[in-house]
Amino acid sequence: MDFLVSSNNMPRKAKSTDAAPATIRIQYYRSTIACPVKQKEIVRSLGLTKLNQIVERPDTPSMRGAVAKVPHLIRIIE
């Protein structure tokens, strides 16, 4: 953390200039009918409930790992 010293010698936080976090767009394009329950839970945990629904999620290793578990049901849209 960066601190700046103001005129009264009290530390204060420096303003953050970070850009918006990266996101990925995920589309649910194949039904989970006849899929194992674990795969249904993964799709649901990503926030997907309807076919052809598109959601935005943070681009983190855990999110990429969840997508990698069910590549036959969902796709990443660039």
Order of alpha helices (4+ residues) and beta strands (2+ residues): beta-beta-beta-alpha-beta-alpha-beta
